[in-house]
Amino acid sequence: MTTMVESPVALRHGRDLVSPELFERLVEFCADEYGLERGVADRVMDQAVAFLWVVGTTRATDMAPSKTVDPGWHTFMLHSQEYEEWCHKQFGYYVHHAPNSKVRTRGLMVDVVGRIKVHGFDVDERLWGTAADCNQPACCSDGPCC
């Protein structure tokens, strides 16, 4: 009898969807603009780019970033030329930001995280408010403790 050992599938990362130089510029800007530690800004940008890729490729209009990941989208958009070029190269159209922070719920964040995972991306659930050790109500959506 032969036993097959499955090779682990490498997860995708948002950072790999842009050039390393652009990613570094975005991280530095995000850290400076939003007062984040560099390591946190790195994770925020990675998740924001992965989120945007899923939104753009699926043309999803019902997805929203967590409050913690949203600054990554803002950062990318503020680099308007690079953001516009990236959108057109990846999707053939510009992904607009239509703020809908009023609908951020734990359920929505779980759904968004699930969609990002389906597309093969590594998800840092602490940034989405879906970490298993989240304590409601303080962490019911995207609170700082998650």
Secondary structure, DSSP 4 states (H G I P E B T S, - for coil): ---PPPPPPPPB-GGGGS-HHHHHHHHHHHHHHHT--HHHHHHHHHHHHHHHHHHHHHT-SS----TTTHHHHHHHHHSHHHHHHHHHHHHSS-------GGG--HHHHHHHHHHHHHTTB---GGGTT--TT--TTTTSSS-TT-
